[in-house]
Amino acid sequence: MLPGDFERVQHGMRASDAWGFYLRRKDGWTRLIARGSGGAVGHVTFDMPHFVREQKMMRGIRDRAEQMRRDQVHAFVRYGYQGEQQIPAVSSKIAENASPSALAVGR
């Protein structure tokens, strides 16, 4: 939060700028939605470069999340469960975060 916005919020007024990230789950998928508003929004000199930067950021987040999921599935398929003992770290995260139906390729 900008210092000026902090002062306004402390006095019960609204902030001039806002930027929020929201996660929405639907049909086994999760969408990350970014929303922003503020003083410069609506000006082409701000909006165009900001759009390009934000798209690059969102694609980077998506790529890292998908790669992490592929690594988890690969470790599960390769090592699976070893009796009562799971492979360290990766399989325990799989067991915590994924149901068997979610282990389908591309999910």
KACOR-V731177 format. One record per residue. N is the residue number from 1. RES is the residue in three letters. SS is DSSP state (H for helix, E for strand, - for the rest). NEAR is the number of other ideal C-beta (glycine too) atoms within 8 Angstrom. Layout:
N_RES_SS_NEAR / N_RES_SS_NEAR
//
This chain:
1_MET_-_6 / 2_LEU_-_8 / 3_PRO_H_6 / 4_GLY_H_7 / 5_ASP_H_11 / 6_PHE_H_9 / 7_GLU_H_8 / 8_ARG_H_11 / 9_VAL_H_11 / 10_GLN_H_6 / 11_HIS_-_6 / 12_GLY_-_4 / 13_MET_-_5 / 14_ARG_-_5 / 15_ALA_-_9 / 16_SER_-_9 / 17_ASP_-_10 / 18_ALA_E_8 / 19_TRP_E_9 / 20_GLY_E_7 / 21_PHE_E_8 / 22_TYR_E_8 / 23_LEU_E_8 / 24_ARG_E_7 / 25_ARG_E_7 / 26_LYS_E_6 / 27_ASP_-_3 / 28_GLY_-_7 / 29_TRP_E_7 / 30_THR_E_6 / 31_ARG_E_8 / 32_LEU_E_10 / 33_ILE_E_8 / 34_ALA_E_10 / 35_ARG_E_9 / 36_GLY_E_10 / 37_SER_E_7 / 38_GLY_-_9 / 39_GLY_-_5 / 40_ALA_-_6 / 41_VAL_-_9 / 42_GLY_-_5 / 43_HIS_-_7 / 44_VAL_H_5 / 45_THR_H_6 / 46_PHE_H_10 / 47_ASP_H_10 / 48_MET_H_8 / 49_PRO_H_8 / 50_HIS_H_9 / 51_PHE_H_8 / 52_VAL_H_8 / 53_ARG_H_8 / 54_GLU_H_9 / 55_GLN_H_8 / 56_LYS_H_8 / 57_MET_H_8 / 58_MET_H_10 / 59_ARG_H_8 / 60_GLY_H_8 / 61_ILE_H_9 / 62_ARG_H_9 / 63_ASP_H_8 / 64_ARG_H_8 / 65_ALA_H_8 / 66_GLU_H_8 / 67_GLN_H_8 / 68_MET_H_8 / 69_ARG_H_9 / 70_ARG_H_8 / 71_ASP_H_9 / 72_GLN_H_13 / 73_VAL_H_11 / 74_HIS_H_8 / 75_ALA_H_12 / 76_PHE_H_12 / 77_VAL_H_7 / 78_ARG_H_6 / 79_TYR_H_9 / 80_GLY_-_7 / 81_TYR_E_6 / 82_GLN_E_7 / 83_GLY_-_4 / 84_GLU_-_2 / 85_GLN_E_5 / 86_GLN_E_8 / 87_ILE_-_8 / 88_PRO_-_6 / 89_ALA_-_6 / 90_VAL_H_12 / 91_SER_H_14 / 92_SER_H_9 / 93_LYS_H_9 / 94_ILE_H_13 / 95_ALA_H_8 / 96_GLU_H_6 / 97_ASN_H_6 / 98_ALA_-_9 / 99_SER_-_5 / 100_PRO_H_5 / 101_SER_H_6 / 102_ALA_H_8 / 103_LEU_H_10 / 104_ALA_-_6 / 105_VAL_-_4 / 106_GLY_-_3 / 107_ARG_-_8
//
